[in-house]
């Protein structure tokens, strides 16, 4: 284990490892980035007020759900989309999360899409971000033209009779 030693100064960092004095060097990651990219990396620090504002938006979206169960479902769904590799314990799909919350996959998906639009954040939803709008526009046009599938489905005709 490496422990900093009081012998260190502003020029030479010294540490003790396994009872021996060792010089400590800091790897120059900026030099690596300059060699790879050919340019300097910008600082990635975010102000506390910006982080607070984002956190507030996320909480506001979650807490707009009708029940506490759905608040949790929104949290689990957002966690799944932000980090799909490390699945949370509530499921690895929107369907699994929705079933536990007594909701539907479509409702959770719609709430995530609405959150993305309201926050101006482009979360990957598996399809292009304009796909939903395109599908909606096509459905409206087919309704207006009288060619929508609901006019031809046998199960809906039987329900109407």
N, C-alpha and C positions, 0 to 999 in steps of 0.2 A: 504494500500500500504506500502511496506517495503522500508525504506530509510536507507542507511548506516549512522552511526553517527560518529562524530569526537572522541567519547569516546572509539572506538575500538582500540585494540592494536594488536601486532603480535601473541598473544596467544588467546585472547578472541574477537570474532567478535560480535559487538553489533549493533543493528539497532533499529529504531523507527517505530512502527506500531500502527496506530490509537492513536498517542500521547503517547504511552507507550514504555519504553525501553524493548527490547526483545533480548535474546541471539540468535545468529545465528549459527547453526551447519551445517557442510558440510557432506553430505552423502558419505560414503566410497564405491564408486562403485567398486573400485579395489578389495576390500575384498569380495564383492558379486561375482565377476568374479572368484576369487581364489576358493571360496567355490563351485561354480557351475562347473567350468572347471578344477579346480585343478592346474591351472597355471596362470602366470601373463599375462596380455594383453600387447601387444606391442603398441608403439605409432603409431598413424595412420596419422600423419602429412605428407604432401607431399610438396616437395620443390616448390617454385614459378616457377623455370625453368622447372620442370617436368610438372606442370600444363600448362605452356605456350606452351610447345611442343605438348601436347595433344590437346589443343585448336587450335593450328596452323594446326595440322593434320585434325581436324574436319572441319575447315574453308576451307582448301585446297580441301577436298573432296566435300564440298557443292558447292564451286565456280567453280568446273570443269563442272558443268551442262551447257547445251547449252543456256538456257534462265534464266532470273531472276526469272521467275515463277517456273522453275524447281529447282532453288536454294532454294526457299521457300518450295517447296514440299519435298526436301531432309531434310530440317530442321524439318519440321512437322513430317515426317516419323521417323526420329531419335528420336524425342521427344516422339512419340507414343510408340516406342519400349523400350525406357529407362524407361518410366513411363506410362504403359498402363492403370493404374487405374484412373489417373487424365487426362483423354483425353483432348486433345487440341481442340480449337474451329474449327479447320479445318476438323475434322472428327475422328472417332474412328476406322477407318480401312484404310489400304493402298488404297483400291478402292476409298473411299470417298476423300481422299487427292489427289489421282491421277486424278480423274475426275475434281476437281477444278483447277488443274494445267495444264489440257489438256494433260495428259500423261496416261500411263497404270499402273495397279497394278504390272504387271510383271516387267516393267522397273524400278519402285521404289524398288521393292523387290531385283532385281538384283544389283542395285546400293548399297543397304544396305549390301548385301552379299559381294560385291567387296570391300566395305569399311572395313568390318570386316576382310577380308583376308589381305588386305593391311596393316591394323593397327595391326594385330595380336590379335585382340580383339574377344572374343567369345560371341557375342550377341545371345540371344535365338531367333531363327527365327521360332519357333513353331515346327520345325522338328530337327532331329539330324544334327549336323554341316557337317557330311559327306554325308548326303542324296543327296544333289544336285550333288555332284561328282559321286555318285553311279548311279543316274538317267542318267546323261550325258554319263557315260561309257556304260550303257545298251543301250541307244539310238544309240551310235556309233556302237556297236556290231551288233545290229539288222539291221542297214543300210548296214553294210558290208556283213551280211548273207542274205540280201534281204528279211528279214521278217519284216521290219519296217512298221508301220501302213500306212505310206504315199504311200506304194506300193499297198495297198488294199482299200483305201478310195474311195468311189464312187464319191464324190464331186471333188476330185483331178483328177480322171480319166476323168471326164467330162470337166474340165478346160483344160486339156492337149489336148483334141480332137478338 
